[in-house]
């Protein structure tokens, strides 16, 4: 993804193709429909009806930014447009705008796959999503839908290609402990933190020799915390081992998935709810 500083929402959406045919007598501007829809979702709307209702309620404010030659689109207009819209184009344009709004990202991007609860009812296959979460902002940067959990790696690589991760630390669980993942991150200028489990016994054994043997030493860099959450007390003890001569150069050390060196997760962080200042970034 190309990083676009200060890009307006209209400019980013302007790179999309209007799927409607002009011969059908379109009454509403393509970009204006999308701006109203995104504004409604950012204002806590989650359905087509919410988009139309929010537009009617905030019409006076919207006219400060948009022309609205034929007023606010109806529910059916929103529905028809989103049924015909290219989701990949829309997602790419939205990501470009978000990158410009939030500015330079810092810290950790956590990549993880989850099955959507209740999505497998009625005989349908459950929906599995791979997400990239900016822990400091509390914002999901992107998602990829996968057919099954076994296809996560392919989806993760596609997700990373669409993100600007230069200078960021990208973390992932043991499923992502693959050369292809590490190579993709470093090729894009990022660093990686990988979990290692018993399904890679040779690698895990080498890491234990390199790290765990030095865990009692006070000369290594160490960070201790006491965390209380959900009725539990967790004392993570994180430390870094000195790089040995036999060790190949890498971006960051790989850490075994052991409680003695597990980094705390960003649990409890709430998503950012944009206010009027963020919505003013349209123009």
C-alpha positions as CSV (number, residue, x, y, z in Angstrom):
1,X,0.0,0.0,0.0
2,X,1.3,3.4,-0.9
3,X,1.5,5.8,2.0
4,X,-0.6,8.9,1.3
5,X,-0.1,11.7,3.8
6,X,-3.0,14.1,4.3
7,X,-5.1,12.5,1.5
8,X,-8.8,13.5,1.7
9,X,-11.5,10.8,1.7
10,X,-12.9,12.1,-1.6
11,X,-9.5,12.0,-3.3
12,X,-8.9,8.4,-2.2
13,X,-12.4,7.3,-3.2
14,X,-12.0,9.1,-6.5
15,X,-9.6,6.4,-7.6
16,X,-12.5,3.9,-7.6
17,X,-14.6,3.0,-10.5
18,X,-18.3,3.8,-10.4
19,X,-20.1,0.4,-11.1
20,X,-23.3,2.1,-12.2
21,X,-24.3,2.7,-15.8
22,X,-25.0,6.4,-16.6
23,X,-27.7,5.3,-19.1
24,X,-29.7,4.1,-16.1
25,X,-30.3,7.7,-15.1
26,X,-28.2,7.9,-11.9
27,X,-29.4,10.8,-9.7
28,X,-26.8,10.8,-6.9
29,X,-23.0,11.4,-7.1
30,X,-21.0,8.2,-6.7
31,X,-18.4,9.8,-4.3
32,X,-21.1,11.6,-2.2
33,X,-22.9,8.3,-1.6
34,X,-19.7,6.7,-0.3
35,X,-18.8,9.7,1.9
36,X,-22.2,9.6,3.5
37,X,-22.0,5.8,4.0
38,X,-18.6,6.0,5.7
39,X,-19.6,9.0,7.8
40,X,-22.7,7.0,9.1
41,X,-20.6,4.0,9.9
42,X,-18.0,6.1,11.8
43,X,-20.9,7.6,13.7
44,X,-21.9,4.1,14.9
45,X,-24.3,3.2,12.2
46,X,-24.1,-0.5,11.0
47,X,-26.9,-0.9,8.4
48,X,-28.1,0.5,5.1
49,X,-31.1,2.1,6.8
50,X,-28.7,3.8,9.3
51,X,-26.8,5.4,6.4
52,X,-29.9,7.0,4.9
53,X,-31.2,8.1,8.2
54,X,-27.9,9.6,9.3
55,X,-27.7,11.4,6.0
56,X,-31.1,13.0,6.4
57,X,-30.4,13.9,10.0
58,X,-27.0,15.5,9.2
59,X,-28.0,17.0,5.8
60,X,-27.3,20.6,6.8
61,X,-23.8,19.7,7.9
62,X,-23.1,17.5,4.9
63,X,-24.0,20.4,2.5
64,X,-21.0,22.3,3.9
65,X,-18.8,19.6,2.3
66,X,-20.9,18.1,-0.5
67,X,-23.2,19.4,-3.2
68,X,-26.1,16.9,-2.8
69,X,-27.8,18.1,-6.0
70,X,-30.7,15.7,-5.5
71,X,-30.7,15.5,-1.7
72,X,-29.7,12.5,0.4
73,X,-29.9,9.1,-1.3
74,X,-32.5,6.6,-0.2
75,X,-32.0,3.2,1.4
76,X,-32.5,1.5,-1.9
77,X,-29.8,3.7,-3.6
78,X,-27.3,2.7,-0.9
79,X,-28.2,-0.9,-1.3
80,X,-27.9,-1.0,-5.1
81,X,-24.6,0.7,-5.0
82,X,-23.0,-1.6,-2.4
83,X,-24.3,-4.7,-4.2
84,X,-22.4,-3.6,-7.4
85,X,-19.3,-2.1,-5.7
86,X,-15.9,-3.8,-6.0
87,X,-15.1,-4.6,-2.4
88,X,-11.3,-4.8,-3.0
89,X,-11.3,-1.4,-4.6
90,X,-13.3,0.1,-1.7
91,X,-11.1,-1.5,0.9
92,X,-7.9,-0.3,-0.8
93,X,-9.2,3.3,-1.0
94,X,-10.4,3.3,2.6
95,X,-7.0,2.1,3.8
96,X,-5.3,4.9,1.9
97,X,-7.5,7.4,3.6
98,X,-7.1,5.9,7.1
99,X,-3.3,5.9,6.7
100,X,-3.4,9.7,6.0
101,X,-5.8,10.4,8.9
102,X,-4.0,8.5,11.6
103,X,-0.5,9.7,10.5
104,X,2.6,7.7,11.0
105,X,1.9,4.5,12.8
106,X,4.2,3.4,15.6
107,X,4.6,0.3,17.8
108,X,3.1,-3.1,17.2
109,X,0.8,-4.5,14.5
110,X,-0.7,-7.8,15.8
111,X,-1.8,-10.2,13.1
112,X,-4.3,-12.9,14.2
113,X,-7.0,-15.1,12.7
114,X,-10.4,-15.6,14.3
115,X,-13.6,-17.5,13.4
116,X,-16.6,-15.2,13.5
117,X,-18.9,-16.5,16.2
118,X,-22.2,-17.8,15.0
119,X,-21.3,-17.5,11.3
120,X,-21.5,-21.2,10.7
121,X,-25.2,-21.7,11.6
122,X,-27.7,-23.0,9.1
123,X,-25.4,-25.4,7.4
124,X,-23.1,-22.7,6.2
125,X,-19.3,-22.8,6.7
126,X,-18.1,-20.5,9.4
127,X,-16.4,-17.2,8.4
128,X,-12.7,-17.0,9.2
129,X,-11.0,-13.6,9.2
130,X,-7.3,-12.7,9.4
131,X,-6.9,-9.2,10.9
132,X,-4.0,-6.7,11.4
133,X,-4.5,-4.7,14.6
134,X,-2.6,-1.5,15.5
135,X,-2.2,-1.9,19.3
136,X,-1.4,1.7,20.2
137,X,-4.3,3.1,18.2
138,X,-6.7,0.3,19.0
139,X,-7.7,0.2,15.3
140,X,-8.0,-2.7,12.9
141,X,-5.9,-1.8,9.8
142,X,-7.2,-4.5,7.5
143,X,-8.9,-7.9,7.3
144,X,-8.8,-10.8,4.8
145,X,-11.5,-13.5,4.7
146,X,-10.2,-17.0,4.3
147,X,-12.0,-20.3,3.4
148,X,-10.6,-22.1,6.4
149,X,-8.0,-21.8,9.1
150,X,-5.5,-23.9,7.1
151,X,-5.4,-21.1,4.5
152,X,-4.3,-18.4,7.0
153,X,-0.7,-18.0,5.8
154,X,-1.7,-17.1,2.2
155,X,-4.3,-14.6,3.5
156,X,-1.8,-13.1,5.9
157,X,0.8,-12.5,3.1
158,X,-1.9,-10.8,1.0
159,X,-2.9,-8.7,4.0
160,X,0.6,-7.6,4.7
161,X,1.1,-6.5,1.0
162,X,-1.8,-4.1,1.4
163,X,-0.4,-2.5,4.6
164,X,2.3,0.1,5.2
165,X,4.4,-1.6,7.9
166,X,7.8,0.2,7.5
167,X,9.4,0.6,10.9
168,X,6.7,-1.3,12.7
169,X,6.9,-4.5,14.7
170,X,4.6,-7.2,13.4
171,X,3.7,-10.0,15.8
172,X,1.9,-13.3,15.1
173,X,1.2,-16.6,16.7
174,X,2.9,-19.9,16.0
175,X,1.0,-20.5,12.7
176,X,2.8,-17.5,11.2
177,X,6.3,-18.7,12.2
178,X,7.2,-19.2,8.6
179,X,10.1,-18.0,6.4
180,X,7.7,-16.5,3.9
181,X,6.1,-14.4,6.6
182,X,9.4,-13.1,8.0
183,X,10.7,-12.4,4.5
184,X,7.5,-10.4,3.6
185,X,7.8,-8.3,6.7
186,X,11.5,-7.5,6.3
187,X,11.0,-6.8,2.6
188,X,8.5,-4.1,3.5
189,X,10.9,-2.6,6.0
190,X,9.3,-4.0,9.2
191,X,10.4,-6.1,12.1
192,X,8.8,-9.3,13.3
193,X,8.1,-11.1,16.5
194,X,7.2,-14.8,16.0
195,X,5.9,-17.4,18.5
196,X,7.4,-20.9,18.4
197,X,5.7,-24.0,19.7
198,X,6.3,-27.8,19.8
199,X,5.2,-28.2,16.1
200,X,8.7,-27.0,15.2
201,X,10.8,-29.0,17.7
202,X,14.2,-28.3,16.1
203,X,13.7,-24.5,16.1
204,X,12.2,-24.5,19.6
205,X,15.1,-26.5,20.9
206,X,17.6,-24.1,19.4
207,X,15.8,-21.1,20.9
208,X,15.6,-22.7,24.3
209,X,19.4,-23.3,24.2
210,X,19.9,-19.7,23.1
211,X,17.4,-18.0,25.4
212,X,16.2,-20.2,28.3
213,X,19.8,-21.1,29.4
214,X,20.4,-17.4,29.9
215,X,17.1,-16.7,31.7
216,X,18.7,-16.7,35.2
217,X,21.4,-14.3,34.2
218,X,21.1,-10.7,35.4
219,X,23.2,-9.3,32.6
220,X,20.7,-9.8,29.8
221,X,18.1,-7.1,29.0
222,X,15.0,-7.9,31.0
223,X,11.5,-6.5,31.6
224,X,9.1,-7.7,34.3
225,X,5.5,-6.9,34.8
226,X,2.6,-7.9,37.1
227,X,-0.7,-8.0,35.2
228,X,-4.2,-8.5,36.7
229,X,-7.1,-9.3,34.4
230,X,-10.2,-11.5,34.4
231,X,-9.5,-12.7,37.9
232,X,-5.9,-13.8,37.1
233,X,-2.5,-12.6,38.0
234,X,0.2,-13.0,35.3
235,X,3.8,-12.2,35.8
236,X,5.5,-12.0,32.3
237,X,9.3,-12.0,32.4
238,X,10.6,-10.9,29.1
239,X,14.3,-11.0,28.2
240,X,16.6,-10.9,25.3
241,X,19.6,-13.2,24.7
242,X,22.9,-12.1,23.2
243,X,23.2,-13.1,19.6
244,X,25.7,-16.0,19.2
245,X,28.3,-16.5,16.5
246,X,26.4,-19.3,14.9
247,X,23.2,-17.4,14.7
248,X,22.3,-15.9,11.3
249,X,21.5,-12.2,11.2
250,X,17.9,-11.4,11.5
251,X,15.6,-8.5,12.3
252,X,14.4,-9.6,15.7
253,X,14.8,-12.6,17.9
254,X,12.1,-15.3,17.8
255,X,10.6,-16.0,21.2
256,X,9.2,-19.4,22.3
257,X,5.6,-19.4,23.3
258,X,6.4,-19.9,27.0
259,X,4.9,-18.0,29.9
260,X,8.4,-17.0,31.1
261,X,8.9,-14.8,28.1
262,X,5.4,-14.2,26.6
263,X,4.7,-10.5,25.9
264,X,1.4,-9.3,27.3
265,X,-1.4,-8.9,24.8
266,X,-3.2,-5.6,24.3
267,X,-6.4,-6.9,25.8
268,X,-9.0,-4.5,26.9
269,X,-8.2,-1.8,24.4
270,X,-11.3,-0.2,22.9
271,X,-11.6,0.8,19.2
272,X,-11.3,4.5,18.3
273,X,-14.6,6.2,17.8
274,X,-13.9,9.2,15.5
275,X,-15.4,12.6,16.4
276,X,-16.2,15.7,14.4
277,X,-12.5,16.5,14.0
278,X,-11.9,13.3,12.2
279,X,-14.9,13.6,10.0
280,X,-13.6,17.0,8.9
281,X,-10.7,15.3,7.2
282,X,-13.0,14.7,4.2
283,X,-11.9,17.8,2.3
